[in-house]
Amino acid sequence: MRIPPHGRFRPFYQAASIFVLGMIVGSVVYNSLYHAAYNKMWENNQDLQIKISQYEEDIKHLKKYSKQPTVIKEIKIRAEQTEEPLDSLILKEIIKGMGKDLTALRGRSIFDIDTDSKLTRSLLEDKIYTVREKDYKVKIRTMLVMEGVLQIWVDISG
């Protein structure tokens, strides 16, 4: 029995190996693009879910205090970062936790802001929030009340 020489099949082996290698590289590139797009969509979805929950809570409280012009109806928290920039989802989770801690200020008179600021500072003075198994320290910089909206600027450091 004769065995055919391998030299005749060498171009076929080369073409087949290049084809298989191209399939592997193509699938890796496609998979990385798919996961990058999916991750972007997931982050966008989480951001929108947090905004929806904040808006629903704001609507509920605005309806409750719509007849009273001199009370805090809404609380807006703005974050300033002095160190390395944080991920937007981590920042939103920290702000969401702070919003839950500050719900006691809704409905309070805006003329009592001096006692409310002391209460808020003592409530959040060097408070530590844990998000994704990492601790973040919050420090209040400025508080401002205007037209029923309490705006708080905070520093968040990791």
HUVEN-V159248 format. One record per helix or strand of 3 or more residues. SS is the DSSP state (H for helix, E for strand). FROM is the first residue (numbers start at 1). TO is the last residue. If there is no record, write none. Layout:
SS_FROM_TO ; SS_FROM_TO
This chain:
H_6_8 ; H_10_64 ; E_74_80 ; H_88_101 ; H_103_105 ; H_110_124 ; E_127_131 ; E_134_146 ; E_149_157
